[in-house]
C-alpha cells in the first residue's frame, strides 16, 4: 500500500472520546467504541479499511490508565480495523513500538484475512534487529472485525455433565469432516460441517459426551513453516484470543464465523455433547523478539512477554525472552493486563460462545510467579474465585518444556489433568513390559497421583493417544516414527513411542499380523473406556485412523491428518469394541465410580468393592505383585451396593463386573472363582474370538483366555 492511499482524521471532533471499558470494539446502534491498552505508547491510531482496502486513520486522543479509547458513529458490524502505535524504539529496554506495522486488536472478536510471511510484518530490519523496519505491513497483515454479538440461543445453556459421566473426544475441526461424504461439500472442514447431523449423531452413537477441539482461537502459521510450503495445522500459534479462527468458517471472515461457531455449539449441545476448547495462553504467534509484530508486541512488548531474570551486575533489565514453551516467548500471566486478557477471554467463550470448558496447553508455563511454579499464582487464584470459570471444566496439560514444569498429580483440586503416566503404563502393559502393579494402579484411577488431597479418579484424564504422537493404529504398526514429510529429516517428534509393530514395520497384508494388531488396538481402546477416571479418545482411533507412522503431524493439513471415513480401510471391529465399552460405562455406574475403591465391603458381609484376582482365581498376594513374569490380571468391581449414595442418599445397586486382561504372548488358564461374590457370569465384551459375547461361565470352571486379549464379564 502506498502512503497516498490512506487518510488521517481525528484532530477535530470526527471521533468521540468514547470510554476505556470494555476493551476491544463494542458495537451499539449509536456508535462503536474502541479501547486498547498501550501504557507506554506516545500515540495510537485506529485504522479502518473499506471494501477497496483503503485505509482511514483516526487518532485516539483519549487515554485512561494506559488505555487509549474513542468512539465512531455509523460503524457497522463487518467493519475491518486495526491499530498503529507509536512510541520509543528501544529493544534493549523492551520497547518495540513501530507505527509502520498494522496491529490486530488483542480483544478483537473476529479476524479477517491472513498473514503474508514477508519482511514487512517484522518490526525490526532483517539485517539489523536493533533498527526499526519502516516498511508498511498493512498489505501483509490481517484485520480485526467489528462484530454484532446478538444471537438466538433458543434456550441453550452449558450442559454441566458430571466428570464421572464424561467421555472426551479430541478432534480437529477441519480434519474431522474434510473427507466426510455425508457432509455437504461446501461445509466440510468447517464449524458448520461439525454441526451436521451426520457428524453429531456419529459422536452421540459412539458414546461421546464432550468434544475437545484443537485450537480454534485465531492462529497463523509460523513464517518458517510458510517458507517450506507447510502450515500450522494443529493451531498452537494463537494471536487473537477472542476470535474463532476464520479458516474454519463457511460464512466468510466478516463476523459470520462467530455466529457459525455458536450454531455449532448449539447443535452439539442438542445431542448432549459438551464443547471443550484447547486453549494456548502460554505463548503467542509473535515468537521470539525477532519474530513478527502482529499485535501484543506492538502494544506492550515489555509487559506482555516474560524476560530472563536480569543479572544485577548488568543493570535492571534483560531483553532476552524467557521461554519455557519452546515457541520463542512465554506470556507473563503475572502482568495485570495479560492476566486480565486471559480471564476476559475465558469468560467470553463461556458466556457469549457457550463453551463448557477448557484444556490449557502447557499449563505449567502459566503457573509461574516470577520464574517459579506457584500454585498460589494470580491466574489459579483468579479462576478459583471467578463465579463463572470455577464451574466449567478445567483441564491442565500439567507440564511445559522445563524440567521443573512437570506437575502431573500436583494441580489444584478443581483441575483435571492429562495423565501421561496412564498413557505410558497402558501402552507398556499391552506390549508386555509394564509391571502388573503399575497397570492395576492406572486401571483403578491413579490413586498414587490423586487420592492424597481430596481429589477423585475424575481428576485423571486417561488417554492412550492424543493429537501429538502416534494414533492407536500406528501404535501397533510402527516401532519408529516416520516424519519425513515434515521436512526436518525425521528429527522432529518423540522417539519414546512405547509402540510395537508386531513383526513388520508399517502396513502389511499378513493376515496373522493384521489380526493381532486389530486385537491389540481393541485391547487398548477397551482398557481406556473401562478404566476409572475420565477417558479421552483421539478422533479416529476407534476406526483405525493412520498417519502413516507420522508422530508429529502438526504441519500436515492433508490426508495424513484428516479423518478417513471410508469403510474399506476402517477397523470396524475396533469401532464395535469401543462403542460397546462406552455403552457399558454409560449404563453401569460400577464402571465409573466417584469414590475411591477401598478394597473392602461397602456393607457387612458384602463383597469387596474392588478385588484383584490371580489367573488361578485367588486374590492377588503381595508376592504376586512383584512377579515380573505375570502378564494376566483380573479386576473385580462390585455393584452390590456401590460406595456412592444415590441422589436422595439411597443405596445404589448395580451389576458387578470382572475384567480379565492377558497381555502375555501365550494363552493363560483362568479359573472362575468360587465365592459368594461371583456366581454365574456372562461375557459382555471380548477381544478373544474363542470367548464370544454372550458366553456364560459358571463358578469354579476353568477357561483358556487367548494371548493378548481382554474379556469382561458381568454377574447374572
C-alpha positions in Angstrom: 0.0 0.0 0.0 1.4 3.4 -1.0 1.5 6.3 1.5 -1.1 8.1 -0.6 -3.9 5.5 0.0 -4.8 6.5 3.5 -6.4 9.4 5.2 -5.9 10.6 8.7 -8.7 12.1 10.7 -9.2 12.8 14.4 -7.7 16.2 15.0 -11.2 17.6 15.3 -14.5 16.2 16.5 -14.7 13.4 13.9 -14.0 10.8 16.7 -15.8 10.9 20.0 -14.0 10.4 23.3 -15.6 7.1 24.0 -14.7 5.1 27.1 -11.9 2.9 28.4 -14.2 -0.1 29.1 -14.8 -2.7 27.7 -11.6 -3.3 25.8 -11.9 -4.1 22.2 -14.5 -2.9 19.7 -18.0 -2.7 21.2 -20.9 -2.0 18.7 -24.1 -0.3 19.6 -26.8 1.2 17.4 -25.3 4.6 18.1 -21.6 4.0 17.7 -18.7 1.6 18.0 -16.4 2.2 21.0 -12.7 1.2 20.5 -10.4 0.7 23.5 -6.9 -0.8 23.6 -4.2 -1.0 26.2 -0.8 0.5 25.3 0.6 2.0 28.5 4.0 3.2 27.2 2.8 4.4 23.8 3.0 8.0 22.7 0.3 7.8 20.2 -2.3 5.4 18.8 -4.2 5.5 15.5 -7.3 3.5 14.8 -7.2 2.3 11.2 -10.4 1.5 9.3 -10.4 -0.3 5.9 -13.1 0.0 3.3 -14.1 -2.6 0.7 -11.3 -1.4 -1.6 -8.9 -1.8 1.3 -8.3 1.9 1.5 -7.2 2.9 5.0 -8.6 5.8 7.1 -6.7 6.6 10.3 -8.3 8.2 13.4 -6.1 9.5 16.1 -7.1 8.3 19.5 -6.6 11.4 21.8 -8.1 10.0 25.0 -6.1 7.9 27.4 -7.2 6.5 30.8 -4.8 4.4 32.8 -2.9 3.3 29.8 -6.0 2.5 27.8 -6.5 4.5 24.5 -10.1 4.9 23.5 -12.5 6.6 21.2 -15.9 6.0 19.6 -17.1 6.4 16.0 -20.7 6.8 14.9 -22.1 4.9 11.9 -19.6 2.0 12.2 -21.4 -1.3 11.4 -20.6 -4.9 12.2 -18.3 -6.3 9.5 -16.1 -3.2 9.6 -12.4 -4.2 9.4 -9.9 -2.3 11.5 -6.5 -2.4 13.2 -4.2 -0.1 15.1 -0.9 1.7 14.6 1.0 2.5 17.8 3.9 5.0 18.2 6.4 5.1 21.0 10.0 4.5 21.8 12.1 2.1 19.7 14.4 0.8 22.4 14.7 -3.0 22.2 17.4 -3.2 24.9 14.7 -2.0 27.3 11.8 -4.0 25.8 10.2 -1.2 23.8 9.4 -2.1 20.1 6.8 0.5 19.1 6.5 0.8 15.3 3.7 2.8 13.7 4.5 1.3 10.3 3.1 -2.0 11.5 -0.7 -2.7 11.5 -1.7 -4.4 14.7 -4.6 -6.8 15.4 -6.8 -5.8 18.3 -5.9 -8.1 21.3 -9.6 -8.1 22.2 -10.9 -8.4 18.6 -13.9 -10.7 18.3 -13.2 -11.8 14.7 -10.3 -11.6 12.3 -10.3 -11.1 8.6 -7.6 -12.0 6.1 -4.3 -13.8 6.7 -0.6 -13.1 7.3 1.8 -13.0 4.4 5.2 -14.0 5.9 7.4 -11.4 4.3 9.7 -8.8 5.8 7.1 -6.0 6.3 5.4 -8.0 9.1 8.6 -7.7 11.1 9.2 -4.7 13.4 13.0 -4.8 13.0 15.2 -4.9 10.0 16.3 -8.3 8.9 20.0 -7.3 8.6 20.0 -5.4 12.0 17.4 -6.3 14.7 18.4 -3.1 16.6 17.0 -1.0 13.8 13.3 -0.4 13.2 11.9 -1.6 9.9 9.8 1.2 8.3 8.1 -0.7 5.5 4.3 -0.7 5.9 2.8 -4.0 6.9 -0.9 -3.3 6.1 -0.7 -5.2 2.8 0.7 -8.2 4.6 -1.4 -8.3 7.8 -4.9 -9.4 8.8 -7.5 -7.1 10.2 -9.8 -7.3 13.2 -13.5 -7.1 12.6 -16.4 -5.3 14.4 -18.9 -8.0 15.4 -22.6 -8.0 16.2 -22.9 -10.0 19.4 -26.6 -10.8 19.1 -27.6 -14.4 18.6 -30.7 -16.5 19.2 -29.5 -19.3 21.5 -33.1 -20.7 21.7 -32.6 -21.5 25.4 -29.3 -23.2 25.0 -27.1 -23.4 28.1 -24.0 -25.2 29.4 -24.7 -28.9 29.9 -22.8 -29.4 33.2 -22.2 -33.1 32.6 -20.6 -34.6 35.7 -17.0 -35.5 35.4 -17.5 -39.2 36.1 -20.1 -39.4 33.3 -17.8 -37.6 30.8 -16.2 -39.2 27.8 -13.9 -36.8 25.9 -13.2 -37.0 22.1 -10.3 -34.9 20.9 -10.8 -33.7 17.3 -9.6 -31.2 14.8 -12.5 -29.0 13.4 -11.2 -29.2 9.8 -9.7 -32.7 9.8 -12.7 -34.4 11.2 -15.1 -33.5 8.4 -12.9 -32.6 5.4 -13.4 -36.1 3.8 -16.9 -36.8 5.2 -19.1 -37.9 2.3 -22.3 -37.2 4.2 -21.4 -33.6 4.9 -22.2 -31.1 2.1 -19.0 -30.4 0.3 -19.1 -26.6 0.9 -19.4 -27.3 4.7 -16.6 -29.9 5.0 -13.8 -28.8 7.3 -15.9 -26.0 9.0 -17.8 -25.3 12.1 -21.0 -25.8 10.2 -19.7 -29.2 9.0 -19.1 -30.3 12.6 -22.7 -29.3 13.3 -24.2 -31.5 10.6 -26.5 -34.3 11.9 -24.3 -37.0 10.3 -21.5 -35.8 12.5 -23.2 -35.1 15.7 -25.2 -38.4 15.6 -22.0 -40.3 15.0 -20.5 -38.8 18.1 -23.6 -39.4 20.1 -24.0 -43.0 19.0 -20.3 -43.8 19.8 -20.9 -42.6 23.3 -19.0 -39.3 23.4 -20.2 -36.7 25.9 -17.7 -33.9 25.1 -15.6 -32.9 22.1 -12.3 -31.3 22.8 -11.4 -29.1 19.9 -7.8 -28.5 18.9 -7.1 -24.7 19.0 -9.8 -22.6 17.3 -8.8 -19.2 18.6 -7.4 -17.3 15.7 -3.9 -18.5 14.8 -1.5 -18.2 12.0 1.3 -20.4 10.7 4.9 -19.6 11.7 6.8 -17.9 8.8 9.4 -20.7 8.7 6.6 -23.2 8.0 5.2 -21.0 5.3 8.7 -20.9 3.7 8.5 -24.7 3.4 5.0 -24.6 1.9 3.6 -26.1 5.2 1.1 -24.8 7.7 0.5 -25.0 11.4 -2.3 -27.5 11.1 -2.9 -28.1 14.8 -3.2 -24.4 15.6 -0.9 -23.9 18.6 0.1 -20.5 17.4 -2.6 -18.2 18.7 -2.8 -14.4 18.1 -6.4 -13.4 18.7 -7.8 -14.9 21.9 -11.4 -13.9 21.4 -11.8 -14.7 17.7 -12.8 -18.1 16.3 -10.4 -19.0 13.6 -11.8 -17.8 10.2 -10.2 -20.6 8.2 -12.9 -23.0 9.7 -15.8 -20.8 8.6 -18.1 -21.4 5.7 -19.7 -18.0 6.4 -16.7 -15.8 5.4 -14.5 -13.7 7.7 -16.5 -10.6 8.4 -18.0 -11.8 11.6 -20.0 -14.7 10.2 -17.5 -17.1 11.8 -18.7 -16.0 15.2 -22.4 -16.9 14.5 -21.3 -20.2 12.8 -19.3 -21.2 15.8 -22.3 -20.5 18.1 -24.5 -22.6 15.8 -22.0 -25.5 16.1 -22.1 -25.3 19.9 -25.9 -25.2 19.9 -26.1 -28.3 17.6 -23.6 -30.3 19.7 -25.5 -29.3 22.9 -28.7 -30.6 21.4 -27.1 -34.0 21.2 -25.9 -33.8 24.8 -22.3 -33.2 23.7 -20.2 -30.5 25.6 -17.6 -28.4 23.8 -14.2 -28.0 25.4 -11.6 -25.8 23.8 -7.9 -26.5 23.7 -6.5 -23.0 24.6 -3.0 -21.7 24.1 -2.4 -18.8 26.5 1.2 -19.7 27.3 2.7 -18.1 24.2 1.6 -16.3 21.0 2.3 -16.3 17.3 4.8 -13.5 17.6 7.6 -16.0 18.7 10.9 -14.6 19.9 12.0 -10.9 20.0 12.9 -11.1 16.3 9.6 -12.6 15.3 6.8 -10.8 13.5 5.0 -7.8 15.0 1.3 -8.7 14.8 -0.4 -7.5 17.9 0.9 -7.7 21.5 4.5 -6.8 20.7 3.4 -3.5 19.2 1.2 -2.5 22.1 3.2 -3.6 25.2 6.2 -5.9 24.4 7.9 -5.3 27.7 4.8 -6.1 29.8 3.3 -9.0 27.9 6.2 -11.3 27.5 8.4 -12.7 30.2 12.1 -11.8 30.2 15.0 -13.7 31.7 16.0 -12.8 35.3 18.4 -9.9 35.0 21.9 -10.1 36.2 22.3 -7.4 38.9 25.8 -6.7 37.5 24.4 -5.7 34.2 21.5 -3.4 35.2 17.9 -3.9 36.0 16.5 -5.3 32.7 17.5 -8.1 30.3 15.6 -8.1 27.0 16.2 -11.8 26.3 12.9 -13.7 26.3 12.4 -16.3 29.0 11.0 -19.3 27.0 9.5 -22.4 28.8 7.1 -23.1 25.9 9.6 -23.9 23.2 7.9 -21.4 20.9 10.0 -18.3 21.4 8.1 -16.5 24.0 6.2 -17.0 27.3 3.2 -14.9 28.2 3.6 -13.2 31.5 0.4 -14.2 33.3 1.6 -12.2 36.3 1.3 -9.0 34.4 -2.1 -7.4 35.3 -3.2 -6.7 31.8 -2.1 -10.1 30.4 -3.9 -11.8 33.3 -7.0 -9.7 32.6 -6.9 -10.6 28.9 -6.7 -14.3 29.7 -9.6 -14.1 32.2 -11.7 -11.9 30.0 -11.1 -14.3 27.1 -12.1 -17.3 29.1 -15.3 -15.7 30.4 -16.2 -14.5 26.9 -16.0 -18.1 25.5 -18.2 -19.3 28.3 -20.8 -16.6 28.5 -21.0 -15.5 24.8 -20.0 -18.7 23.0 -21.4 -21.2 25.5 -18.2 -23.3 25.7 -18.3 -25.9 28.5 -14.7 -26.0 29.5 -11.0 -25.6 28.6 -7.9 -27.7 28.2 -4.9 -25.5 28.9 -1.9 -26.1 26.7 1.4 -26.2 28.7 -0.4 -25.0 31.8 2.8 -25.1 33.9 4.1 -22.1 32.0 1.1 -20.0 33.3 1.6 -21.1 36.9 4.7 -19.0 37.4 5.2 -16.3 39.9 8.4 -14.8 38.7 10.2 -17.9 37.5 9.0 -20.5 40.0 5.9 -22.8 39.7 3.4 -21.4 42.2 0.0 -22.9 43.0 -0.9 -19.7 44.7 -0.2 -17.7 41.5 -2.5 -15.0 40.3 -4.1 -17.0 37.5 -5.1 -20.0 39.5 -6.4 -17.9 42.4 -8.4 -15.7 40.0 -10.0 -18.7 38.2 -10.8 -20.4 41.5 -12.6 -17.2 42.7 -14.4 -16.4 39.5 -18.1 -17.2 39.8 -18.2 -18.2 36.1 -14.9 -20.0 35.4 -14.8 -22.1 38.6 -17.8 -24.1 37.5 -16.7 -25.1 34.0 -14.5 -28.0 33.1 -10.8 -27.1 33.6 -8.2 -29.4 32.3 -4.4 -28.9 32.5 -1.7 -30.2 30.4 0.5 -30.2 33.5 3.9 -29.6 32.1 5.9 -27.3 29.9 9.3 -27.7 28.3 11.3 -27.1 31.5 12.4 -29.7 34.0 10.6 -28.1 36.9 7.4 -27.8 35.0 6.3 -31.4 35.2 3.2 -31.2 37.5 1.3 -34.4 37.0 -0.7 -35.1 40.1 0.1 -31.7 41.6 -2.6 -29.3 40.1 -5.2 -27.8 42.5 -8.2 -29.9 43.3 -10.7 -28.3 40.8 -8.4 -29.1 37.9 -8.4 -32.3 35.9 -5.1 -33.3 34.3 -3.8 -35.1 31.3 -2.3 -38.2 32.9 0.7 -39.2 30.7 1.6 -41.9 33.3 -1.6 -43.7 32.5 -0.7 -43.4 28.8 2.8 -44.9 29.2 1.7 -47.7 31.6 -1.1 -48.9 29.4 1.0 -48.8 26.3 3.7 -50.8 28.0 1.3 -53.3 29.5 -0.2 -54.3 26.2 3.3 -54.7 24.6 4.3 -56.9 27.5 6.6 -54.7 29.5 4.7 -52.9 32.3 4.7 -54.3 35.8 1.4 -55.7 36.9 1.1 -53.4 39.9 1.6 -50.3 37.8 -1.2 -51.4 35.5 -3.5 -52.1 38.4 -2.9 -48.6 39.8 -3.8 -47.0 36.5 -6.9 -49.1 36.0 -8.2 -48.1 39.4 -7.8 -44.4 38.8 -4.2 -43.5 39.6 -4.7 -43.1 43.4 -0.9 -42.6 43.8 -1.4 -39.3 42.0 -4.8 -38.0 43.1 -6.0 -39.7 46.3 -3.9 -37.8 48.8 -5.5 -34.4 48.8 -9.3 -34.9 48.4 -9.4 -35.4 44.7 -11.1 -38.3 42.8 -10.2 -40.5 39.9 -12.1 -38.0 37.7 -9.1 -35.7 38.1 -7.3 -38.1 35.8 -7.8 -37.6 32.1 -6.9 -41.0 30.9 -5.6 -41.3 27.3 -3.7 -43.7 25.2 -3.0 -41.3 22.3 -3.6 -37.6 21.6 -3.1 -35.3 18.6 0.6 -35.3 19.5 2.1 -38.7 18.8 1.0 -41.9 17.1 -2.6 -42.9 16.5 -3.7 -46.2 18.1 -3.3 -47.9 14.7 0.2 -46.6 14.2 1.0 -47.5 17.8 0.5 -51.2 16.9 2.0 -50.9 13.4 5.3 -49.0 13.8 8.4 -49.3 16.0 9.7 -46.0 14.8 8.4 -42.6 13.8 8.2 -41.7 10.1 8.1 -37.9 9.9 9.9 -37.4 6.7 7.0 -35.4 5.2 7.6 -32.7 7.9 10.8 -31.6 6.2 13.1 -32.0 9.2 14.9 -35.2 8.2 12.8 -37.2 10.7 14.5 -35.3 13.7 11.2 -33.9 15.0 8.8 -35.8 17.2 9.5 -38.0 20.1 11.4 -41.3 20.0 9.7 -42.5 23.2 6.7 -44.0 21.5 6.3 -47.2 23.5 5.0 -48.8 20.4 5.3 -52.2 18.7 4.9 -53.1 15.1 4.2 -56.8 15.8 6.7 -58.1 13.3 6.6 -55.8 10.3 7.2 -52.0 10.1 4.1 -50.3 8.7 1.3 -51.6 6.6 1.2 -55.3 5.7 -1.0 -57.9 4.1 0.0 -60.6 6.5 -3.4 -61.8 7.9 -1.9 -63.0 11.2 -0.1 -59.7 11.9 -3.2 -57.7 10.9 -5.4 -59.8 13.2 -3.0 -59.3 16.1 -2.8 -55.6 15.5 -6.5 -55.1 15.4 -6.9 -57.1 18.6 -4.3 -55.1 20.3 -6.0 -51.8 19.2 -9.2 -53.2 20.6 -7.5 -54.1 23.8 -6.1 -50.5 24.2 -9.5 -48.9 23.4 -11.4 -51.2 25.8 -8.9 -50.6 28.6 -9.2 -46.8 28.1 -13.0 -46.9 28.2 -13.3 -49.1 31.2 -10.6 -47.6 33.5 -11.6 -45.5 36.4 -11.1 -41.8 35.5 -12.2 -39.8 32.5 -11.4 -41.4 29.2 -10.2 -39.2 26.3 -10.3 -40.7 22.8 -8.4 -39.3 19.9 -10.6 -38.8 16.8 -10.4 -41.8 14.5 -8.7 -44.2 16.9 -12.0 -46.1 17.2 -11.9 -46.7 13.4 -8.2 -47.4 12.9 -7.1 -44.0 11.6 -3.5 -43.9 10.5 -1.0 -41.1 9.9 1.5 -43.5 8.1 3.7 -43.5 11.2 4.0 -39.7 11.5 4.0 -39.0 15.2 4.3 -35.2 14.8 1.8 -34.3 12.1 1.4 -30.7 13.3 2.2 -29.3 9.9 0.2 -31.8 7.7 -3.0 -30.2 6.6 -3.8 -33.1 4.2 -4.8 -36.7 4.1 -2.1 -37.6 6.6 -4.1 -35.9 9.3 -7.6 -35.8 8.0 -10.2 -38.4 9.2 -10.7 -41.2 6.6 -14.4 -42.0 6.6 -14.2 -44.8 4.1 -15.2 -48.3 5.2 -12.5 -50.0 3.1 -9.6 -49.0 5.3 -11.5 -48.8 8.6 -11.0 -51.2 11.5 -14.7 -51.6 12.2 -14.2 -54.4 14.7 -12.3 -51.9 16.9 -15.1 -49.5 16.5 -17.6 -52.0 17.7 -15.5 -52.9 20.8 -15.0 -49.2 21.6 -18.7 -48.5 21.2 -19.7 -51.5 23.4 -17.2 -50.5 26.1 -18.5 -46.9 26.2 -22.1 -48.3 26.4 -21.2 -50.4 29.4 -19.6 -47.5 31.0 -22.6 -45.3 30.4 -25.1 -47.8 31.6 -23.3 -49.0 34.7 -22.1 -46.7 37.5 -20.0 -49.5 38.8 -17.7 -48.8 35.9 -17.4 -45.0 36.6 -17.4 -44.7 40.4 -16.9 -41.3 42.1 -15.4 -42.7 45.3 -12.0 -44.3 45.6 -12.0 -48.1 45.8 -11.1 -49.2 49.3 -10.7 -52.9 48.8 -13.2 -53.8 51.5 -17.0 -54.3 51.6 -19.5 -51.4 51.4 -21.9 -53.3 53.6 -21.4 -56.0 56.3 -20.6 -59.4 54.7 -20.7 -57.9 51.3 -18.1 -58.3 48.6 -15.1 -56.0 48.5 -15.7 -53.0 46.3 -12.5 -53.9 44.4 -10.6 -57.1 44.3 -7.6 -58.1 42.2 -7.5 -61.7 41.1 -4.7 -64.0 40.1 -5.5 -66.2 37.0 -5.8 -69.1 39.4 -8.9 -67.5 40.8 -7.5 -66.5 44.2 -6.9 -63.0 45.4 -3.6 -61.5 44.4 -0.9 -61.8 47.2 2.0 -59.5 47.9 4.5 -61.7 46.2 2.2 -61.8 43.1 2.6 -58.0 42.6 6.3 -58.5 42.3 6.1 -61.3 39.8 7.9 -59.9 36.8 6.6 -62.7 34.6 2.9 -62.2 35.4 1.1 -60.7 32.5 -2.6 -61.6 33.3 -4.8 -60.0 35.9 -8.4 -59.9 37.0 -10.1 -56.8 38.2 -13.4 -57.3 40.1 -15.7 -54.3 40.7 -18.7 -54.7 42.9 -22.0 -53.1 42.2 -23.8 -54.5 45.2 -24.0 -51.9 46.5 -21.9 -49.0 45.3 -20.0 -46.9 47.9 -21.5 -43.8 46.2 -25.0 -43.0 47.5 -27.9 -42.1 45.2 -29.2 -38.5 44.8 -31.5 -39.0 47.8 -29.0 -40.8 49.9 -30.3 -44.2 48.9 -28.0 -47.2 48.3 -27.2 -47.7 44.6 -27.3 -51.3 43.3 -25.6 -52.2 40.1 -24.2 -55.2 38.3 -20.8 -56.4 39.4 -18.1 -56.8 36.7 -14.9 -58.7 36.3 -12.3 -57.7 33.8 -9.7 -60.2 32.7 -6.6 -58.8 30.9 -4.0 -61.1 29.4 -1.0 -59.2 27.9 1.1 -62.4 27.6 2.1 -63.7 24.2 0.7 -67.1 25.2 -2.8 -68.2 26.3 -3.5 -68.4 30.1 -5.8 -70.7 32.1 -8.2 -68.6 34.1 -10.1 -70.2 36.9 -13.5 -68.6 37.5 -13.6 -68.0 41.3 -15.8 -69.9 43.6 -17.2 -67.5 46.2 -20.3 -65.6 47.2 -19.2 -62.6 45.1 -19.3 -64.1 41.7 -21.6 -66.9 40.6 -22.5 -67.5 37.0 -21.5 -64.7 34.8 -22.0 -63.6 31.2 -19.4 -62.2 28.8 -20.3 -58.7 27.7 -17.1 -57.7 25.9 -14.3 -59.8 24.5 -11.4 -59.5 22.1 -10.9 -63.3 22.3 -12.6 -64.9 19.3 -12.9 -68.2 21.3 -14.9 -66.4 24.1 -17.7 -64.5 22.3 -20.1 -62.0 23.8 -23.0 -63.9 25.4 -20.9 -66.8 26.7 -22.0 -67.9 30.1 -19.4 -69.1 32.6 -20.2 -71.0 35.8 -18.3 -70.5 39.1 -15.5 -73.0 39.6 -14.8 -73.6 35.9 -11.6 -73.1 34.0 -11.3 -71.4 30.6 -8.4 -70.7 28.4 -8.0 -67.0 27.5 -6.1 -66.3 24.4 -2.9 -64.4 24.1 -3.3 -60.6 24.3 -7.0 -60.5 25.0 -9.4 -58.7 27.3 -12.6 -60.4 28.5 -15.2 -58.6 30.5 -18.0 -60.5 32.3 -20.9 -59.3 34.4 -22.8 -61.0 37.2 -26.1 -62.6 36.5 
